[in-house]
Amino acid sequence: MEMTIDQAELFPAFPTIAAKTRKRSALREMADAVETHGAFIPAAHVHVALDMSRQRAHELLSAGRIATIEVWGKTCVPLAALDIFLSDERKTGRPRKVEQGICQMFRRAIEQ
């Protein structure tokens, strides 16, 4: 038996969804991300790859020092971004404290 009545007429509250607005499959999205960005790892495992604490890795990701991508609602890091981060020269150690008050004025007077 063939239906001759259009679905939109039968169910006006449920319009048909265009193919472009349908949700993409997770596999397709991951394959596209690999084609575009290359191999990647979840952001939760960056600390293992860089041999540092979880907190420090999270600080670097939050500060944008390591590039991230969004894949299927999860934050991931391309391996190329890790290579770039590791190749950059970074200062080590703690930054020096800024001296305040009388000590600073005394040093300036001696230097002049």
C-alpha positions in Angstrom: 0.0 0.0 0.0 1.4 3.4 -1.0 1.1 6.5 1.0 0.1 9.5 -1.1 -0.2 12.0 1.6 2.9 14.0 2.5 4.4 13.4 5.9 4.5 17.2 6.6 0.7 17.2 6.2 0.2 14.3 8.6 2.6 15.5 11.2 3.1 19.3 11.0 4.7 19.5 14.4 7.5 17.2 13.3 9.0 18.6 10.1 11.5 16.6 8.2 15.1 17.3 8.9 17.4 18.3 6.1 20.4 16.0 5.6 22.8 18.8 6.3 21.4 19.5 9.8 21.5 15.9 10.9 24.1 15.0 13.5 27.3 13.6 12.2 28.6 10.3 13.4 31.4 10.2 15.9 33.5 8.0 13.6 33.1 10.5 10.6 34.0 13.4 12.9 37.1 11.7 14.2 38.2 10.7 10.7 37.8 14.3 9.5 39.9 15.5 12.5 42.7 13.1 11.8 42.7 14.2 8.1 42.8 17.9 9.1 45.1 17.9 12.2 46.9 14.5 12.1 47.1 12.2 15.1 45.8 13.5 18.4 45.5 12.4 22.0 42.9 13.3 24.7 43.8 16.4 26.7 43.6 14.2 29.9 46.7 12.3 28.8 48.9 15.3 27.9 50.6 15.2 31.3 51.9 11.7 30.5 53.2 12.6 27.1 55.0 15.7 28.4 56.2 14.0 31.6 54.7 16.6 34.0 52.0 17.0 36.6 48.4 17.0 35.7 48.0 20.4 37.2 50.8 21.9 35.1 49.5 20.4 31.9 46.0 21.7 32.6 47.5 25.2 33.3 49.3 25.1 29.9 46.1 24.0 28.1 44.0 26.6 29.8 46.5 29.4 29.0 46.4 28.4 25.4 50.2 27.6 25.3 49.3 24.2 23.7 46.8 24.2 20.9 43.7 22.1 21.3 40.9 20.9 19.1 37.3 19.8 19.9 36.4 16.3 18.7 33.0 14.9 19.4 32.6 17.1 22.4 36.0 16.2 23.9 39.1 18.3 24.1 42.0 16.7 22.2 45.6 17.8 21.5 47.2 17.2 18.1 50.6 15.6 18.3 51.9 18.4 16.1 51.0 20.9 18.8 53.0 18.9 21.3 56.0 18.9 19.0 55.7 22.7 18.6 55.4 23.2 22.4 58.5 21.0 23.0 60.5 22.7 20.4 59.9 26.2 21.9 62.6 27.5 24.3 61.1 28.3 27.6 62.6 29.9 30.7 63.1 27.5 33.6 62.9 28.2 37.3 60.8 30.7 39.2 60.5 34.3 38.2 62.4 36.8 40.4 60.4 38.7 43.0 60.0 42.4 42.4 61.5 44.2 45.3 59.3 46.8 46.9 59.8 49.9 49.0 62.9 51.0 50.7 65.2 48.2 49.4 64.4 49.1 45.9 65.0 52.9 46.5 68.3 52.1 48.2 69.5 50.0 45.3 68.6 52.6 42.8 70.5 55.2 44.8 73.6 53.0 44.9 73.5 52.3 41.1 73.5 56.0 40.3 
